[in-house]
Amino acid sequence: MLNFPSLQDILLLLPAILIGLTVHEYAHGLAADRLGDHTARYQGRLTLNPLAHIDPVGFLMLLLFKFGWAKPVPVNPYNLRGDPSRGMLLVALAGPASNLLLAFLTAILLGTGLTKYNVYFHYIALYSLQINVVLAIFNLIPVPPLDGSKILAGLLPGQSRFIYGMETYGTIILLLLMFTGVFGRILWPLVSLIIKAFMAVATIL
């Protein structure tokens, strides 16, 4: 049985989701731009405006199930300096890395105890910590079109054609992983472990 969020939860989740998705896609665009591909800049995606990055279905999935996606930033690998596979690996890695950085900074903020002076801000911060870790881990799954597939293709360039060829079935694979409970058994324990690690380090700083 699915437990849908209440209206209050939705209002608290919205800022965390919008920030997490926006930072994730902006990081992709910025990495590509710095590596020589300005496609994202020309198409208006090198921005922190959430409206430029939101994918309605991915946004709804994140809101209801706490894992989802944004509208992919366009990247032309042949505009990237150096080896295209290595360039795509770095661009793909930038998204999850930005979410983990944002989650760690949020953990530091929570560790200071300052958020407890405002209960709503405190819960928004808690959701932000969770959502950003979820976005990072979910996108690292090596199934196209998620970032993990591009990272894997960069690490195994000889298998890139096979990996990218899976994109036709990517959505089906992800839905199967979700509805068979694989995500629940693997994703959430890993998310919980990372959150605990971030909070443990944050309390020391």
N, CA and C atoms as a LAMMPS dump frame, in Angstrom:
ITEM: TIMESTEP
0
ITEM: NUMBER OF ATOMS
615
ITEM: BOX BOUNDS ff ff ff
-5.0000000000000000e+02 5.0000000000000000e+02
-5.0000000000000000e+02 5.0000000000000000e+02
-5.0000000000000000e+02 5.0000000000000000e+02
ITEM: ATOMS id mol type element x y z
1 1 1 N 0.845 -1.192 0
2 1 2 C 0 0 0
3 1 3 C 0.883 1.245 0
4 2 1 N 0.58 2.184 -0.887
5 2 2 C 1.39 3.388 -0.999
6 2 3 C 0.951 4.428 0.015
7 3 1 N 1.91 5.054 0.657
8 3 2 C 1.62 6.115 1.61
9 3 3 C 1.916 7.463 0.975
10 4 1 N 0.875 8.121 0.485
11 4 2 C 1.066 9.397 -0.173
12 4 3 C 1.264 10.491 0.866
13 5 1 N 2.088 11.491 0.554
14 5 2 C 2.361 12.56 1.512
15 5 3 C 1.133 13.433 1.752
16 6 1 N 1.042 13.97 2.96
17 6 2 C -0.045 14.896 3.29
18 6 3 C 0.238 16.249 2.655
19 7 1 N -0.746 17.141 2.704
20 7 2 C -0.566 18.481 2.145
21 7 3 C 0.578 19.202 2.854
22 8 1 N 0.677 19.028 4.165
23 8 2 C 1.762 19.665 4.917
24 8 3 C 3.122 19.128 4.468
25 9 1 N 3.196 17.802 4.278
26 9 2 C 4.453 17.208 3.807
27 9 3 C 4.833 17.734 2.428
28 10 1 N 3.827 17.889 1.559
29 10 2 C 4.073 18.399 0.212
30 10 3 C 4.65 19.804 0.266
31 11 1 N 4.086 20.643 1.128
32 11 2 C 4.564 22.026 1.247
33 11 3 C 5.993 22.082 1.778
34 12 1 N 6.339 21.129 2.637
35 12 2 C 7.697 21.08 3.178
36 12 3 C 8.671 20.439 2.182
37 13 1 N 8.151 19.52 1.371
38 13 2 C 8.986 18.844 0.377
39 13 3 C 9.323 19.734 -0.813
40 14 1 N 8.387 20.603 -1.19
41 14 2 C 8.551 21.401 -2.403
42 14 3 C 9.869 22.166 -2.469
43 15 1 N 10.229 22.936 -1.434
44 15 2 C 11.509 23.663 -1.519
45 15 3 C 12.699 22.73 -1.691
46 16 1 N 12.691 21.613 -0.958
47 16 2 C 13.803 20.657 -1.038
48 16 3 C 13.911 20.058 -2.438
49 17 1 N 12.773 19.701 -3.026
50 17 2 C 12.766 19.098 -4.364
51 17 3 C 13.223 20.098 -5.408
52 18 1 N 12.669 21.305 -5.359
53 18 2 C 13.013 22.323 -6.357
54 18 3 C 14.498 22.668 -6.302
55 19 1 N 15.031 22.82 -5.094
56 19 2 C 16.449 23.153 -4.95
57 19 3 C 17.32 21.987 -5.413
58 20 1 N 16.97 20.78 -4.984
59 20 2 C 17.769 19.607 -5.332
60 20 3 C 17.826 19.353 -6.83
61 21 1 N 16.67 19.387 -7.492
62 21 2 C 16.626 19.161 -8.938
63 21 3 C 17.352 20.263 -9.702
64 22 1 N 17.144 21.505 -9.275
65 22 2 C 17.746 22.643 -9.973
66 22 3 C 19.269 22.613 -9.875
67 23 1 N 19.78 22.395 -8.67
68 23 2 C 21.229 22.341 -8.465
69 23 3 C 21.836 21.188 -9.254
70 24 1 N 21.139 20.051 -9.265
71 24 2 C 21.619 18.87 -9.994
72 24 3 C 21.805 19.173 -11.48
73 25 1 N 20.778 19.726 -12.116
74 25 2 C 20.861 19.991 -13.559
75 25 3 C 21.798 21.163 -13.871
76 26 1 N 21.807 22.161 -13.001
77 26 2 C 22.721 23.284 -13.2
78 26 3 C 24.172 22.799 -13.16
79 27 1 N 24.446 21.852 -12.25
80 27 2 C 25.806 21.31 -12.144
81 27 3 C 26.212 20.587 -13.425
82 28 1 N 25.284 19.841 -14.024
83 28 2 C 25.562 19.194 -15.312
84 28 3 C 25.923 20.236 -16.369
85 29 1 N 25.057 21.266 -16.462
86 29 2 C 25.271 22.304 -17.466
87 29 3 C 26.564 23.065 -17.257
88 30 1 N 26.876 23.37 -15.988
89 30 2 C 28.093 24.114 -15.675
90 30 3 C 29.331 23.281 -15.999
91 31 1 N 29.298 21.986 -15.657
92 31 2 C 30.438 21.116 -15.951
93 31 3 C 30.68 21.028 -17.456
94 32 1 N 29.595 20.846 -18.218
95 32 2 C 29.724 20.77 -19.678
96 32 3 C 30.243 22.085 -20.241
97 33 1 N 29.745 23.186 -19.714
98 33 2 C 30.156 24.508 -20.183
99 33 3 C 31.64 24.729 -19.941
100 34 1 N 32.115 24.332 -18.754
101 34 2 C 33.527 24.497 -18.423
102 34 3 C 34.421 23.585 -19.263
103 35 1 N 33.837 22.466 -19.731
104 35 2 C 34.608 21.52 -20.545
105 35 3 C 34.513 21.809 -22.036
106 36 1 N 33.815 22.906 -22.381
107 36 2 C 33.803 23.337 -23.78
108 36 3 C 32.5 23.21 -24.532
109 37 1 N 31.493 22.537 -23.944
110 37 2 C 30.205 22.415 -24.631
111 37 3 C 29.232 23.441 -24.063
112 38 1 N 28.814 24.397 -24.881
113 38 2 C 27.962 25.489 -24.428
114 38 3 C 26.497 25.287 -24.814
115 39 1 N 26.112 24.049 -25.133
116 39 2 C 24.74 23.761 -25.542
117 39 3 C 23.738 24.177 -24.473
118 40 1 N 24.013 23.841 -23.221
119 40 2 C 23.101 24.183 -22.127
120 40 3 C 22.942 25.698 -22.007
121 41 1 N 24.031 26.428 -22.163
122 41 2 C 23.993 27.899 -22.094
123 41 3 C 23.114 28.458 -23.215
124 42 1 N 23.292 27.94 -24.444
125 42 2 C 22.533 28.44 -25.582
126 42 3 C 21.045 28.119 -25.474
127 43 1 N 20.704 27.027 -24.777
128 43 2 C 19.305 26.626 -24.648
129 43 3 C 18.664 27.1 -23.351
130 44 1 N 19.347 27.995 -22.65
131 44 2 C 18.784 28.576 -21.44
132 44 3 C 18.734 27.65 -20.242
133 45 1 N 19.571 26.615 -20.242
134 45 2 C 19.563 25.661 -19.134
135 45 3 C 20.674 25.917 -18.118
136 46 1 N 21.564 26.85 -18.417
137 46 2 C 22.621 27.186 -17.46
138 46 3 C 22.082 28.257 -16.524
139 47 1 N 21.109 27.863 -15.708
140 47 2 C 20.398 28.789 -14.842
141 47 3 C 19.951 28.07 -13.575
142 48 1 N 19.738 28.84 -12.52
143 48 2 C 19.21 28.302 -11.262
144 48 3 C 17.705 28.532 -11.154
145 49 1 N 17.069 28.829 -12.284
146 49 2 C 15.611 28.956 -12.326
147 49 3 C 15 27.56 -12.414
148 50 1 N 14.256 27.112 -11.405
149 50 2 C 13.714 25.75 -11.401
150 50 3 C 12.828 25.443 -12.606
151 51 1 N 12.138 26.438 -13.132
152 51 2 C 11.217 26.221 -14.245
153 51 3 C 11.93 25.705 -15.496
154 52 1 N 13.215 25.998 -15.605
155 52 2 C 13.981 25.551 -16.781
156 52 3 C 14.337 24.069 -16.7
157 53 1 N 14.218 23.481 -15.509
158 53 2 C 14.732 22.126 -15.312
159 53 3 C 13.678 21.079 -14.934
160 54 1 N 12.483 21.501 -14.551
161 54 2 C 11.503 20.557 -14.019
162 54 3 C 10.885 19.693 -15.108
163 55 1 N 10.927 18.382 -14.878
164 55 2 C 10.206 17.42 -15.701
165 55 3 C 8.952 17.036 -14.9
166 56 1 N 7.753 17.257 -15.452
167 56 2 C 6.52 17.037 -14.677
168 56 3 C 6.406 15.632 -14.075
169 57 1 N 6.715 14.605 -14.864
170 57 2 C 6.595 13.228 -14.374
171 57 3 C 7.642 12.944 -13.296
172 58 1 N 8.889 13.32 -13.561
173 58 2 C 9.95 13.103 -12.585
174 58 3 C 9.712 13.867 -11.295
175 59 1 N 9.161 15.078 -11.426
176 59 2 C 8.847 15.901 -10.257
177 59 3 C 7.762 15.235 -9.41
178 60 1 N 6.721 14.73 -10.08
179 60 2 C 5.623 14.061 -9.377
180 60 3 C 6.114 12.792 -8.69
181 61 1 N 6.988 12.04 -9.371
182 61 2 C 7.547 10.823 -8.768
183 61 3 C 8.336 11.153 -7.502
184 62 1 N 9.102 12.226 -7.568
185 62 2 C 9.911 12.622 -6.411
186 62 3 C 9.025 13.075 -5.266
187 63 1 N 7.93 13.744 -5.62
188 63 2 C 7.002 14.237 -4.607
189 63 3 C 6.269 13.092 -3.908
190 64 1 N 5.856 12.099 -4.694
191 64 2 C 5.058 10.998 -4.148
192 64 3 C 5.898 9.858 -3.589
193 65 1 N 7.017 9.537 -4.273
194 65 2 C 7.803 8.36 -3.894
195 65 3 C 9.201 8.7 -3.394
196 66 1 N 9.552 9.995 -3.454
197 66 2 C 10.846 10.494 -2.98
198 66 3 C 12.029 10.01 -3.813
199 67 1 N 11.787 9.618 -5.04
200 67 2 C 12.862 9.486 -6.01
201 67 3 C 12.295 9.807 -7.396
202 68 1 N 13.074 10.577 -8.15
203 68 2 C 12.587 11.028 -9.443
204 68 3 C 13.704 11.691 -10.226
205 69 1 N 13.344 12.541 -11.167
206 69 2 C 14.35 13.125 -12.054
207 69 3 C 13.877 14.472 -12.583
208 70 1 N 14.805 15.201 -13.183
209 70 2 C 14.506 16.48 -13.823
210 70 3 C 14.667 16.33 -15.333
211 71 1 N 14.419 17.408 -16.061
212 71 2 C 14.592 17.406 -17.512
213 71 3 C 16.091 17.403 -17.797
214 72 1 N 16.59 16.398 -18.526
215 72 2 C 18.039 16.301 -18.753
216 72 3 C 18.605 17.53 -19.46
217 73 1 N 19.756 17.979 -18.996
218 73 2 C 20.459 19.08 -19.657
219 73 3 C 21.085 18.558 -20.949
220 74 1 N 20.868 19.231 -22.084
221 74 2 C 21.456 18.759 -23.346
222 74 3 C 22.974 18.932 -23.357
223 75 1 N 23.657 17.888 -23.748
224 75 2 C 25.124 17.914 -23.823
225 75 3 C 25.553 17.272 -25.135
226 76 1 N 26.439 17.945 -25.851
227 76 2 C 27.027 17.377 -27.061
228 76 3 C 28.432 16.898 -26.715
229 77 1 N 28.623 15.586 -26.574
230 77 2 C 29.932 15.076 -26.131
231 77 3 C 31.08 15.441 -27.063
232 78 1 N 30.776 15.702 -28.347
233 78 2 C 31.838 15.999 -29.304
234 78 3 C 32.323 17.445 -29.209
235 79 1 N 31.619 18.252 -28.406
236 79 2 C 32.093 19.615 -28.133
237 79 3 C 33.005 19.661 -26.914
238 80 1 N 33.014 18.585 -26.133
239 80 2 C 33.817 18.544 -24.914
240 80 3 C 35.293 18.376 -25.259
241 81 1 N 36.126 19.082 -24.523
242 81 2 C 37.564 18.976 -24.758
243 81 3 C 38.072 17.592 -24.348
244 82 1 N 39.002 17.063 -25.154
245 82 2 C 39.58 15.762 -24.837
246 82 3 C 38.683 14.616 -25.246
247 83 1 N 38.821 13.5 -24.54
248 83 2 C 38.066 12.298 -24.847
249 83 3 C 36.587 12.489 -24.502
250 84 1 N 35.661 12.274 -25.462
251 84 2 C 34.232 12.481 -25.197
252 84 3 C 33.689 11.613 -24.061
253 85 1 N 34.164 10.367 -23.966
254 85 2 C 33.682 9.463 -22.914
255 85 3 C 34.076 9.977 -21.532
256 86 1 N 35.321 10.442 -21.418
257 86 2 C 35.785 10.981 -20.135
258 86 3 C 35.033 12.263 -19.813
259 87 1 N 34.795 13.092 -20.839
260 87 2 C 34.06 14.332 -20.624
261 87 3 C 32.647 14.069 -20.146
262 88 1 N 31.957 13.096 -20.765
263 88 2 C 30.6 12.762 -20.355
264 88 3 C 30.579 12.179 -18.947
265 89 1 N 31.632 11.424 -18.595
266 89 2 C 31.729 10.891 -17.232
267 89 3 C 31.754 12.036 -16.215
268 90 1 N 32.585 13.058 -16.497
269 90 2 C 32.706 14.194 -15.574
270 90 3 C 31.411 15 -15.503
271 91 1 N 30.766 15.193 -16.657
272 91 2 C 29.5 15.937 -16.689
273 91 3 C 28.434 15.172 -15.912
274 92 1 N 28.36 13.861 -16.122
275 92 2 C 27.366 13.032 -15.431
276 92 3 C 27.616 13.016 -13.926
277 93 1 N 28.874 12.944 -13.539
278 93 2 C 29.241 12.888 -12.119
279 93 3 C 28.921 14.192 -11.393
280 94 1 N 28.927 15.296 -12.118
281 94 2 C 28.707 16.608 -11.502
282 94 3 C 27.347 16.709 -10.831
283 95 1 N 26.313 16.091 -11.424
284 95 2 C 24.966 16.178 -10.856
285 95 3 C 24.861 15.532 -9.487
286 96 1 N 25.136 14.22 -9.379
287 96 2 C 25.095 13.567 -8.067
288 96 3 C 26.059 14.185 -7.053
289 97 1 N 27.242 14.606 -7.522
290 97 2 C 28.214 15.221 -6.612
291 97 3 C 27.661 16.504 -6.018
292 98 1 N 26.944 17.294 -6.829
293 98 2 C 26.376 18.551 -6.328
294 98 3 C 25.303 18.279 -5.279
295 99 1 N 24.52 17.195 -5.47
296 99 2 C 23.493 16.847 -4.485
297 99 3 C 24.108 16.377 -3.174
298 100 1 N 25.183 15.607 -3.266
299 100 2 C 25.854 15.15 -2.045
300 100 3 C 26.48 16.319 -1.301
301 101 1 N 27.039 17.285 -2.047
302 101 2 C 27.611 18.471 -1.421
303 101 3 C 26.522 19.283 -0.729
304 102 1 N 25.388 19.447 -1.41
305 102 2 C 24.273 20.196 -0.831
306 102 3 C 23.736 19.486 0.409
307 103 1 N 23.668 18.157 0.355
308 103 2 C 23.202 17.387 1.504
309 103 3 C 24.159 17.541 2.687
310 104 1 N 25.455 17.524 2.405
311 104 2 C 26.438 17.664 3.479
312 104 3 C 26.367 19.053 4.116
313 105 1 N 26.206 20.085 3.298
314 105 2 C 26.067 21.445 3.826
315 105 3 C 24.791 21.577 4.672
316 106 1 N 23.727 20.888 4.234
317 106 2 C 22.488 20.893 5.01
318 106 3 C 22.69 20.181 6.334
319 107 1 N 23.457 19.086 6.326
320 107 2 C 23.749 18.361 7.563
321 107 3 C 24.519 19.247 8.532
322 108 1 N 25.451 20.029 8.008
323 108 2 C 26.205 20.963 8.858
324 108 3 C 25.262 21.992 9.474
325 109 1 N 24.322 22.498 8.651
326 109 2 C 23.348 23.462 9.158
327 109 3 C 22.495 22.843 10.256
328 110 1 N 22.044 21.609 10.039
329 110 2 C 21.25 20.92 11.062
330 110 3 C 22.087 20.663 12.307
331 111 1 N 23.369 20.369 12.108
332 111 2 C 24.25 20.089 13.225
333 111 3 C 24.481 21.281 14.139
334 112 1 N 24.338 22.482 13.592
335 112 2 C 24.509 23.686 14.413
336 112 3 C 23.354 23.883 15.386
337 113 1 N 22.198 23.256 15.062
338 113 2 C 21.023 23.411 15.914
339 113 3 C 20.221 24.667 15.635
340 114 1 N 20.682 25.493 14.697
341 114 2 C 19.989 26.76 14.409
342 114 3 C 18.606 26.545 13.82
343 115 1 N 18.419 25.435 13.092
344 115 2 C 17.124 25.213 12.443
345 115 3 C 16.01 24.917 13.446
346 116 1 N 16.368 24.512 14.653
347 116 2 C 15.353 24.149 15.638
348 116 3 C 14.568 25.356 16.157
349 117 1 N 15.055 26.546 15.857
350 117 2 C 14.34 27.749 16.292
351 117 3 C 13.118 28.029 15.416
352 118 1 N 13.037 27.351 14.282
353 118 2 C 11.868 27.468 13.406
354 118 3 C 11.521 26.069 12.929
355 119 1 N 10.392 25.535 13.401
356 119 2 C 10.046 24.145 13.145
357 119 3 C 9.879 23.856 11.654
358 120 1 N 9.329 24.822 10.903
359 120 2 C 9.13 24.606 9.464
360 120 3 C 10.47 24.573 8.73
361 121 1 N 11.346 25.504 9.058
362 121 2 C 12.669 25.53 8.438
363 121 3 C 13.435 24.262 8.793
364 122 1 N 13.231 23.774 10.013
365 122 2 C 13.913 22.56 10.457
366 122 3 C 13.486 21.365 9.606
367 123 1 N 12.183 21.23 9.393
368 123 2 C 11.695 20.094 8.6
369 123 3 C 12.055 20.229 7.123
370 124 1 N 12.068 21.452 6.616
371 124 2 C 12.502 21.671 5.231
372 124 3 C 13.959 21.234 5.074
373 125 1 N 14.783 21.566 6.068
374 125 2 C 16.194 21.166 6.04
375 125 3 C 16.336 19.643 6.102
376 126 1 N 15.521 18.997 6.936
377 126 2 C 15.559 17.537 7.034
378 126 3 C 15.174 16.885 5.703
379 127 1 N 14.117 17.418 5.087
380 127 2 C 13.701 16.903 3.771
381 127 3 C 14.776 17.168 2.722
382 128 1 N 15.408 18.333 2.805
383 128 2 C 16.457 18.679 1.844
384 128 3 C 17.628 17.707 1.948
385 129 1 N 17.988 17.372 3.172
386 129 2 C 19.067 16.402 3.397
387 129 3 C 18.709 15.064 2.753
388 130 1 N 17.492 14.594 3.01
389 130 2 C 17.069 13.3 2.482
390 130 3 C 16.926 13.316 0.964
391 131 1 N 16.248 14.332 0.437
392 131 2 C 15.987 14.404 -1.002
393 131 3 C 17.287 14.477 -1.794
394 132 1 N 18.248 15.257 -1.322
395 132 2 C 19.5 15.397 -2.061
396 132 3 C 20.321 14.116 -2.056
397 133 1 N 20.296 13.386 -0.96
398 133 2 C 20.989 12.101 -0.931
399 133 3 C 20.28 11.11 -1.851
400 134 1 N 18.946 11.118 -1.825
401 134 2 C 18.17 10.243 -2.7
402 134 3 C 18.467 10.546 -4.17
403 135 1 N 18.469 11.838 -4.527
404 135 2 C 18.753 12.227 -5.91
405 135 3 C 20.131 11.74 -6.354
406 136 1 N 21.101 11.881 -5.469
407 136 2 C 22.466 11.451 -5.804
408 136 3 C 22.526 9.945 -6.029
409 137 1 N 22 9.176 -5.083
410 137 2 C 22.082 7.716 -5.158
411 137 3 C 21.231 7.182 -6.309
412 138 1 N 20.017 7.71 -6.453
413 138 2 C 19.133 7.258 -7.533
414 138 3 C 19.767 7.487 -8.896
415 139 1 N 20.364 8.659 -9.087
416 139 2 C 20.948 8.982 -10.386
417 139 3 C 22.246 8.234 -10.66
418 140 1 N 22.832 7.645 -9.64
419 140 2 C 24.045 6.848 -9.843
420 140 3 C 23.748 5.41 -10.272
421 141 1 N 22.467 5.042 -10.306
422 141 2 C 22.096 3.71 -10.792
423 141 3 C 22.506 3.61 -12.262
424 142 1 N 23.262 2.584 -12.645
425 142 2 C 23.804 2.495 -14.016
426 142 3 C 22.795 1.999 -15.051
427 143 1 N 21.637 2.66 -15.083
428 143 2 C 20.596 2.327 -16.057
429 143 3 C 20.269 3.592 -16.838
430 144 1 N 20.381 3.573 -18.175
431 144 2 C 20.041 4.757 -18.97
432 144 3 C 18.575 5.142 -18.739
433 145 1 N 18.243 6.424 -18.693
434 145 2 C 19.118 7.56 -19.004
435 145 3 C 19.756 8.199 -17.771
436 146 1 N 19.824 7.48 -16.661
437 146 2 C 20.374 8.053 -15.431
438 146 3 C 21.879 8.287 -15.562
439 147 1 N 22.386 9.166 -14.697
440 147 2 C 23.798 9.556 -14.764
441 147 3 C 24.741 8.363 -14.609
442 148 1 N 24.315 7.393 -13.817
443 148 2 C 25.164 6.233 -13.569
444 148 3 C 25.547 5.495 -14.834
445 149 1 N 24.652 5.494 -15.828
446 149 2 C 24.958 4.805 -17.086
447 149 3 C 26.063 5.523 -17.84
448 150 1 N 26.057 6.853 -17.795
449 150 2 C 27.096 7.644 -18.485
450 150 3 C 28.434 7.507 -17.763
451 151 1 N 28.368 7.433 -16.435
452 151 2 C 29.597 7.231 -15.664
453 151 3 C 30.184 5.856 -15.974
454 152 1 N 29.321 4.841 -16.023
455 152 2 C 29.776 3.483 -16.331
456 152 3 C 30.349 3.408 -17.746
457 153 1 N 29.699 4.097 -18.696
458 153 2 C 30.195 4.114 -20.081
459 153 3 C 31.557 4.788 -20.161
460 154 1 N 31.781 5.795 -19.317
461 154 2 C 33.075 6.467 -19.284
462 154 3 C 34.159 5.588 -18.691
463 155 1 N 33.768 4.763 -17.701
464 155 2 C 34.726 3.85 -17.072
465 155 3 C 34.989 2.631 -17.947
466 156 1 N 33.983 2.251 -18.749
467 156 2 C 34.103 1.082 -19.635
468 156 3 C 33.775 1.505 -21.066
469 157 1 N 34.636 2.298 -21.689
470 157 2 C 34.337 2.819 -23.029
471 157 3 C 34.086 1.73 -24.061
472 158 1 N 34.67 0.561 -23.871
473 158 2 C 34.459 -0.531 -24.807
474 158 3 C 33.048 -1.083 -24.773
475 159 1 N 32.333 -0.811 -23.676
476 159 2 C 30.966 -1.299 -23.525
477 159 3 C 29.932 -0.178 -23.675
478 160 1 N 30.376 1.005 -24.093
479 160 2 C 29.479 2.158 -24.135
480 160 3 C 28.291 1.95 -25.074
481 161 1 N 28.536 1.286 -26.216
482 161 2 C 27.434 1.061 -27.169
483 161 3 C 26.349 0.19 -26.541
484 162 1 N 26.768 -0.852 -25.826
485 162 2 C 25.806 -1.737 -25.149
486 162 3 C 25.055 -0.979 -24.052
487 163 1 N 25.8 -0.186 -23.266
488 163 2 C 25.188 0.543 -22.149
489 163 3 C 24.163 1.554 -22.657
490 164 1 N 24.538 2.344 -23.651
491 164 2 C 23.604 3.326 -24.191
492 164 3 C 22.455 2.653 -24.941
493 165 1 N 22.718 1.459 -25.472
494 165 2 C 21.671 0.73 -26.178
495 165 3 C 20.549 0.272 -25.259
496 166 1 N 20.821 0.232 -23.947
497 166 2 C 19.815 -0.166 -22.974
498 166 3 C 18.772 0.917 -22.739
499 167 1 N 19.01 2.133 -23.282
500 167 2 C 18.114 3.259 -22.998
501 167 3 C 16.678 2.977 -23.439
502 168 1 N 16.499 2.17 -24.488
503 168 2 C 15.156 1.815 -24.949
504 168 3 C 14.361 1.139 -23.844
505 169 1 N 15.071 0.389 -23.005
506 169 2 C 14.401 -0.361 -21.943
507 169 3 C 14.619 0.259 -20.565
508 170 1 N 15.302 1.407 -20.531
509 170 2 C 15.66 2.012 -19.251
510 170 3 C 14.482 2.292 -18.348
511 171 1 N 13.455 2.923 -18.886
512 171 2 C 12.278 3.27 -18.085
513 171 3 C 11.597 2.015 -17.551
514 172 1 N 11.501 0.973 -18.397
515 172 2 C 10.872 -0.285 -17.973
516 172 3 C 11.676 -0.918 -16.836
517 173 1 N 12.997 -0.901 -16.978
518 173 2 C 13.861 -1.482 -15.94
519 173 3 C 13.681 -0.75 -14.613
520 174 1 N 13.642 0.58 -14.69
521 174 2 C 13.501 1.382 -13.473
522 174 3 C 12.142 1.144 -12.808
523 175 1 N 11.087 1.029 -13.61
524 175 2 C 9.758 0.754 -13.06
525 175 3 C 9.712 -0.622 -12.403
526 176 1 N 10.367 -1.596 -13.025
527 176 2 C 10.421 -2.937 -12.442
528 176 3 C 11.171 -2.921 -11.112
529 177 1 N 12.27 -2.182 -11.077
530 177 2 C 13.04 -2.073 -9.837
531 177 3 C 12.214 -1.434 -8.724
532 178 1 N 11.362 -0.479 -9.118
533 178 2 C 10.537 0.207 -8.137
534 178 3 C 9.42 -0.701 -7.619
535 179 1 N 8.671 -1.299 -8.536
536 179 2 C 7.486 -2.055 -8.14
537 179 3 C 7.799 -3.441 -7.586
538 180 1 N 9.013 -3.935 -7.813
539 180 2 C 9.405 -5.209 -7.209
540 180 3 C 10.034 -5.012 -5.832
541 181 1 N 10.197 -3.758 -5.436
542 181 2 C 10.726 -3.471 -4.107
543 181 3 C 12.232 -3.445 -4.01
544 182 1 N 12.924 -3.567 -5.15
545 182 2 C 14.388 -3.551 -5.133
546 182 3 C 14.908 -2.216 -4.62
547 183 1 N 14.276 -1.125 -5.072
548 183 2 C 14.677 0.201 -4.602
549 183 3 C 14.588 0.285 -3.086
550 184 1 N 13.479 -0.214 -2.55
551 184 2 C 13.278 -0.135 -1.107
552 184 3 C 14.317 -0.891 -0.313
553 185 1 N 14.742 -2.037 -0.851
554 185 2 C 15.699 -2.873 -0.121
555 185 3 C 17.141 -2.401 -0.259
556 186 1 N 17.442 -1.674 -1.332
557 186 2 C 18.813 -1.225 -1.577
558 186 3 C 18.97 0.281 -1.399
559 187 1 N 18.065 1.038 -2.005
560 187 2 C 18.191 2.493 -2.011
561 187 3 C 18.088 3.095 -0.62
562 188 1 N 17.019 2.745 0.103
563 188 2 C 16.781 3.404 1.383
564 188 3 C 17.819 3.088 2.456
565 189 1 N 18.282 1.838 2.594
566 189 2 C 19.357 1.594 3.566
567 189 3 C 20.628 2.377 3.247
568 190 1 N 20.943 2.511 1.949
569 190 2 C 22.135 3.26 1.548
570 190 3 C 21.952 4.747 1.831
571 191 1 N 20.758 5.263 1.535
572 191 2 C 20.447 6.669 1.825
573 191 3 C 20.564 6.929 3.325
574 192 1 N 20.002 6.038 4.127
575 192 2 C 20.051 6.179 5.59
576 192 3 C 21.49 6.161 6.1
577 193 1 N 22.319 5.284 5.539
578 193 2 C 23.723 5.184 5.95
579 193 3 C 24.473 6.482 5.652
580 194 1 N 24.265 7.052 4.469
581 194 2 C 24.952 8.29 4.082
582 194 3 C 24.492 9.459 4.951
583 195 1 N 23.185 9.534 5.215
584 195 2 C 22.66 10.609 6.066
585 195 3 C 23.266 10.524 7.463
586 196 1 N 23.331 9.331 8.012
587 196 2 C 23.919 9.155 9.344
588 196 3 C 25.389 9.548 9.345
589 197 1 N 26.1 9.203 8.281
590 197 2 C 27.521 9.553 8.176
591 197 3 C 27.7 11.061 8.089
592 198 1 N 26.884 11.722 7.28
593 198 2 C 26.964 13.18 7.149
594 198 3 C 26.67 13.864 8.475
595 199 1 N 25.631 13.402 9.183
596 199 2 C 25.267 14.019 10.449
597 199 3 C 26.345 13.779 11.503
598 200 1 N 26.968 12.596 11.458
599 200 2 C 28.04 12.295 12.419
600 200 3 C 29.224 13.224 12.198
601 201 1 N 29.59 13.442 10.949
602 201 2 C 30.701 14.342 10.634
603 201 3 C 30.318 15.795 10.962
604 202 1 N 29.068 16.158 10.659
605 202 2 C 28.608 17.538 10.895
606 202 3 C 28.638 17.911 12.366
607 203 1 N 28.341 16.963 13.24
608 203 2 C 28.348 17.255 14.677
609 203 3 C 29.766 17.459 15.226
610 204 1 N 30.754 16.911 14.495
611 204 2 C 32.143 17.054 14.924
612 204 3 C 32.683 18.432 14.517
613 205 1 N 32.248 18.926 13.352
614 205 2 C 32.774 20.196 12.832
615 205 3 C 32.329 21.376 13.68
